[in-house]
Amino acid sequence: MPEGESVEQVLTALASKASQCTRCALAATRTNVVFGEGNPKSPLVIVGEGPGQQEDATGRPFVGRAGILLDECLAECGITRKHIYICNTVKCRACIVEGSRVRNRPPMPDELKACFGWLDQQLEAIKPLVILCLGAPSASTLIHKEFRMLAERGTWHTTCKYARYTMASLHPAFILRHGGDAFQTYRSLLVGDIEAARKKVIQARKDAKVDLLQ
């Protein structure tokens, strides 16, 4: 972070630069760059995969159905968006245009690579204690390649350079693709992982104090 600048100033400048980004082909189809929002001084950052239709239209992360579900799960843990920072690995909507129809698609490896610099600078500026990745693409970017969500979710990792502790949980969009008991089960897992992240922040703060004393 540039000397003398606050994290808010750094993120504002980055967001302004990102809004003009043409590093990959997603720039040609986006409406808005979805940089991120929330408390830039938060010890907890949530990182998703990328914006969808509603996010692209508004320029805000997690505002569609998945965002509503995320907000509900956060609220069950006593957390609001004012308490955390939320962003994505890719800042522009990855989509396929078929005539008048536009549908979401996963970001391509070259798009992830082209966009990573923005996420890198975001996290370097915020310096969170804990990162919660939502979805395997985010986990594969920040924890390790070829992350297996159903086998590895809920496990804490200390290898991510951006935070003391990093964990992955189910993406709300994945949960919404299920109904009945499966929906309730997966939703409960997300709530539990958010609560675990909240408690991990408390532990990380204690760890940081111990480090200062050593």
N, C-alpha and C positions, 0 to 999 in steps of 0.2 A: 504494500500500500504506500503511495507517495507520502513523503514526510510532510506533516502539517495538515493533511486532509483527513476528514472524518470518513467513516465507513459509508455514511449516507451520501457524501459528496462523491466518493469513488463509485458507488453503485449507480448514482444518477448519471455520471459521465459515461460509465460503461453502457447503461441502457440507451443513452443517446447515440452512442457509436453503433450499438447492435441494431438499432432501428434502421440503419442505413446499410446493413450487412448484405453482401452479395457473394459470399464465399461458396455457396452451393446453389443448386437449381431451385431449392425451396423458396428462394426470394421471388421467383417469378409468379408463384401461385398464392402467396400469403396475402392476407389483409393487414394483419398486425404482427409485429414481433412480440412474443410473449416472454418478457425477460424474467419477471419474478416479482413477488410482493410480500409484504409482511414486515416484521421487526428485524432490521438489519443487524441489531445487536443481540439477537436471540442466540442462546446456546444450542438450540435445536433447529436444524434445517431439514425440511422434507423435499426430496428430489424425485419427481416423476419422470415419465418418458418424454412426452411432448404434447403440445396443444392439439385439441380437436376443433370441431366446428365452432362451438360457443366461445372457446378461448381465443381462436383466431379472430372472431368477430369483435370481441371486447378488449383484447390485449391483456387479459388477466388469466392466471393459471387456475385450473380446477374450478370452473364456474358452471359447467354443465351438470348432468345427472351425477356423474362421478364426483364432482365437486360438492354437490349437496350431500351425498353420502359421506364424503370425507369430513365435512363440517359437522355432521351428526356424530360421527365416531370421535372426533376431536372433543366435542362438547361433553360426551360421556366421560371423558378423562379430565374435564375442567379446563380445556384448552380452547382458545379462539385463535383466529388468524393474527390478532394483535400480539400474541405470545410467541409466534414462530415466524420463520421465513420459508416461503414455498417457491420452488422453481422447477425447471425440467432440464433434462440432458440436451434436448433439442429445442430451440427457441421459436421455430416456425412449424406450422402444420404440415405434416407429410401427408399428401393426398394424391388421389388419382382422379383426373378430370375426364369424364366420359360424356361428351355432349354437354347437356345442361346439368348433369349429375356429378356431384363431387363427393367422394367417399374417402375416409381415413385409410391409411396404410402404415405399417411400421417404418421407421426411418431406415434408410440404407446405410451401410457401413461408412461410405464416403461422406454422407451427410452428418453422421455422428462425429466423424473425425473433424470435419470442417467447423462444426459448432462447438467442439469441446473447449476451445480457447475461452469462450464466454463463460462457461460453467467454471472453468479453472480459475478465472479472475474473480468471479463472484465468491466462490468458496474461500479463496485466499484473502479476500477483503473481510468477509464475515468472521472467519476463523471459529466455526462452531465447535462445541464440545462433542456433540452427537449429531449424526446424520441418519435419517430413516429413509431408505430407498423404497419407493413404491413401484413394484413390478420388476421383472427379470432384466429388462434392458437397462434400467437405472443401476441395478445391482451389478450387472456385468460391466458397466462403465466404471463404477467406483469401488467395488469390492474385488471381484475377479472375473475373468472372461468365462463365458459359458456357465454362468450362475444358474443353479437348478432351484427354482423358487419353492416348489412343494417339498423338496428335500432339505433345503438350507434356510428357509425363512425362520425368523425368530432367533437366529444364532448371531451372537455378537462377534465382530471382527475388529482387530486393532491395526490392520495393515494399510488402511486408507490414510493417505498423507494429510487429508483435509480436516480430520476430526479424530479425537481420542478413541471414540467408539462409533462403529457403523453397523447397522442392521438392515435387513430387507423385510418387507411385508407385502401382502397382496395388494395389487392395484385396485382401487374402487371400481374401475371399468370391468375388470375381470369378475369381481363379485357380482356386479349387476347382470352379467350374462347367465347367472344361475338363479334358480327359483327354489321355493320350498325350504326344506331342511338344509340343502347345500348353501343357499344364500345366507341363512341364519348362522350356519357354522363358519363360513368364510368371513362374514361380517364380525362375528365374535373374535375371530383370530386377529383381524385388523385392529379392533378396539384394544385387545390385549397387548398387541405389539406397540400401539401408541402409548399405552399406559407404561409399558416396559421402558420405552424411550424417555418418558417423563421422569421415571425413577432413575434412569441411567444418567440423566443430566445432574441430578442431586449427587450421585456417586462421583461423576466426573469433576464436579466443582470441588468436592473433598479431595480428590486425587490431585487437582491442580494446586490446592493450598499446601498439600504435603510436598509437592515438587518445589514450591517456593521456599519451603523451610529447609530443604536439603542442601 
